[in-house]
Amino acid sequence: MSLADTKYLDIVQNILDNGALGQNRTGMPAYKLPHQIMQFDLEKEFPILTTKFVAFKTSVKEILWIWQKQSNDVRVLQQWNCHVWDEWMQEDGTIGKAYGYQLGVKHHYKEGDFDQVDRILYDLNHNPLSRRIMSNIYNHHDLSEMHLYPCAYSMTFNVSGDTLNGILNQRSQDMLTANSWNVCQYAVLMHMFAQASGLKVGELVHVIADAHIYDRHIPMVEELLKKEPLPGPTLWVDPEL
């Protein structure tokens, strides 16, 4: 049985049983629980759900758009046949100073000028025991120029021996539509950073400040709870890349 399914179904059942009903900025009623935590050993299993369809390739395209291209230009995603950001696209074709834009801003360090992604890669290769290997795209100075505030906003990396571990912090999570999407893409990111740094991939911890299920999604979640999970898969990344 997939550990990803087990953890996910436990949380959604808990939300249905104990969640508080309220409304957020969307105006749609939702049941919520605070401070939900999911932990995955990426060396043993890739944490993709087997009880529901997950658009895996599209999720990877988005994480590459944010972290590799460091882009906020929705038209780049559209060229990849990925349309998850279409409704937030501004007249200039971007989502404002959000997500990839923040990762691409250079900052000055004693070793030189780095954007957040290159700083992480530099430290993983040169200072792996550092406790400061992290990203943060929730920049209050630029929030007014972001078309959507970042949901998954921070990654903290920690190297133990020859193993890379990471913590993903997320302020808000739609558990039906977005949970496995985010878990999958940041698990892939962990695999890529580990390979680029000559490390083994280890534990991914996902901390969700506000885990919620919209009331209109409850019948679909109840159907998921009736399904029997399959064994979890593993992820292979070409070592030549």
WOPE-V243215 format. One record per backbone hydrogen bond with DSSP energy under -1.0 kcal/mol. CO is the residue of the C=O (numbers start at 0). NH is the residue of the N-H. If there is no record, write none. Layout:
# WOPE-V243215
((CO,NH) (CO,NH))
This chain:
# WOPE-V243215
((1,5) (2,6) (3,7) (4,8) (5,9) (6,10) (7,11) (8,12) (9,13) (10,14) (11,15) (12,16) (13,17) (14,18) (19,31) (21,29) (23,26) (28,214) (29,21) (30,212) (31,19) (32,210) (35,207) (37,205) (39,203) (40,43) (40,44) (45,47) (53,55) (54,58) (55,59) (56,60) (57,61) (58,62) (59,63) (60,64) (61,65) (62,66) (63,67) (63,68) (64,70) (71,94) (72,75) (73,77) (74,78) (76,81) (77,80) (82,85) (84,87) (85,88) (89,92) (92,73) (93,89) (94,146) (95,97) (97,100) (98,102) (99,103) (102,115) (106,113) (108,111) (111,108) (113,106) (114,118) (115,119) (116,120) (117,121) (118,122) (119,123) (120,124) (121,125) (122,126) (126,129) (131,133) (132,156) (136,138) (138,141) (141,144) (142,145) (144,96) (150,170) (152,136) (153,168) (154,134) (155,166) (157,164) (159,162) (161,199) (162,159) (163,201) (164,157) (165,204) (166,155) (167,206) (168,152) (168,153) (169,208) (172,211) (173,177) (177,181) (178,182) (179,183) (180,184) (181,185) (182,186) (183,187) (184,188) (185,189) (186,190) (187,191) (188,192) (189,193) (190,194) (191,195) (193,198) (199,163) (201,41) (202,165) (203,39) (204,167) (205,37) (206,169) (207,35) (208,34) (209,172) (210,32) (211,174) (212,30) (213,216) (216,220) (217,221) (218,222) (219,223) (220,224) (223,226) (229,1) (232,45) (237,240))
